[in-house]
Amino acid sequence: MLTTHYLPGTPCWIDVNSPDVDRSAAFYTGLFGWESLTLGPEHRDYRLCQVDGKTVAGISHATEDNPAAAWLTYFQTPDADTVAKTIEQAGGTVVAPPRDIEGQGRMAVFADPAGARFAVWQPGATKGLELVTEPGSLGWIELYVPDLAVARTFYEAVFGWSIQDMPMGDLSYPVVSPAGGGEESSMAGLAELEPGDSSHWLPFFEVPDCDATVAMAQQLGGTVRGPAMSYEGVGRIAVLIDPHGARFAVVTSAE
């Protein structure tokens, strides 16, 4: 499961790109009960989203270079520049080269061979999210790509991940653990992309009541992409789209 003891290659931050941060903040605070704190104009009004004073996500301004509304997952790395070279050698693309965030850390944005975007974070003063797996925080992530074999080869080369096929009904589900972590440190899954869809990473937020959250999302201007469904041993899951088109999932985990 996810923890805030970040090993290299584990998800350590998430933020959503938005053309209207005020509206996005209103949507997510209404949906998850978050508090939204601005870092001010010197940081382009980047918002920190918190639960009980602990940061669980961020909201960033869309730019001309990056206009799409989407959630972005950051993976911890001890060296953003070195991993950038590894990503290019493995067949990935540099979307935004490594850069410093004023003493807080160093980041870069990439796309994997299928085009799914992700980022890396080399921690400085900011180590990562301060709360995970609790209501209103990140509980899981999934990668949707057309070719799972290519994705496995790429991410194993980049982050040294261990990817094990776990039985799920009549199918198998590739589950990701960080290098040096055991089965209990699983943090992500891989899934085949639906025809016509674009490759992407999907964050899952833990909620107390999946169905109530779906209803609230619609009241707040969101839409349902995948209706709430129960999965034995996992919980109840729905896929939602925020008012600007950013996709995310909510899950009420099985006890």
Steps between C-alpha positions, in 0.01 A plus 500: 500500500604864460688665785665836561835325553601556142730252332644583157240430233197540726226759439577798723291787361196565281352816356231595254556745216212747476401800283310640801660415835224670697232283342712186535566581865127548559423166333756292689450669837128439464556140393769388746475758778845633417636836610669695221800723574659723237878543478444850358576676172874426521404132453225570243232444767586130533259347751581252773202278586492374856312269735540589869800714413675225301563550128327243276520661153571817304323710238709673233417761236475379142736677261523546124769229495289268718128585457346156559307444822642179647633345817877447510674241719854565624739217587780546752856500368834577664626660176262656246773559242623142503149355473427737209785342304378151591148584384624620160718190460200279584281659232326772697472871419601806700200734516654748746872462590618492861470831685524622857196613697663765723658269755195278531633238259575426137244372250460393140210380284513209254287282277544123481519319162116491481468870576385480864637802686664479842750702701791441735575685822846530654417611854646804668308672778179341368521123535157418357137461593439499874200265501404199287249210514271694736164654395561791265853392407675292235444128543618342172603576143450314172668524162284450190698416185436295183802269547568381856821318402659820366392693811644237733835503322515880504412559866712211622797656320426851630406435863602139560142409587391148586183415307312184598188355338232458766187288439179700474207279408570338164766759418836608636580851619861627483581659838797732548731513801812717533849360477588360838138487613294187560142413412374718786655803330285466184405843370363476147340281237515471121192473280433470128376816333150513352497541119499866402621622840837667565764353731498645850571458869184502715507601869258336744382698803374320806146604607266382777205441263563454128136546395453815706821643350378428147173681572685797649737520202204535267345771717829691489523489119697180446398205284513123534724311258475162672207437738558363848572126499600260774803272469538211740785550742572847360202725566264725308648717224377772264680709238412870487585806291533843657338813346807566282543143374761357739439131567534332842355209693352462847507183705342381822739222584382166631584444866 
